Amino acid sequence: MTQELLQLFKMGRTRLTNQLPNIKEADLVKKLHPNSNSIGFLMQHIAEVEQLFAKNVFGLDIRVTMSTVGKTIHDTGKFTNLNAELELLNESASVLEQAILKQTDADWQGNVTTAEFGTVTKAEALSRIISHTAYHAGQIGLILKYAS
């Protein structure tokens, strides 16, 4: 079951990874609206939340720094280094893959409780991070297509 769920994660993440080769450094500051998030901010956010999931949901012993999550957090335009963002996204995928692989088949039916989505099985929680990444990948795609 763990291998099958890992493949689901990898396939779901292609909504993001298939776009990455088309992103240029100049694209990182693009937004659809002045009050919305930029591509650079969204890339940083995806990576941070994937790492947070690896730690809080799947128990991986890592340190996570959050700069894109919180009620008072907003995009200040500081995520403008394409290589740094791509490296962070690669790292977050690797960390989350490690966390997934540490799970036994039985672990997937065990419950985990978070403030964001309550008590669910680890398998259900995995669907949450897959959809989170795909959601923001869709936003990135719209910005790439329509932002000037």
HELIX and SHEET records of a PDB file:
HELIX    1   1 THR A    2  THR A   17  1                                  16    
HELIX    2   2 LEU A   20  ASN A   22  5                                   3    
HELIX    3   3 GLU A   25  VAL A   29  5                                   5    
HELIX    4   4 ILE A   39  ASN A   56  1                                  18    
HELIX    5   5 LEU A   82  LEU A  101  1                                  20    
HELIX    6   6 ALA A  106  GLN A  109  5                                   4    
HELIX    7   7 LYS A  122  TYR A  146  1                                  25    
SHEET    1   A 2 ASN A 111  THR A 114  0                                        
SHEET    2   A 2 GLY A 118  THR A 121 -1                                        
END                                                                             
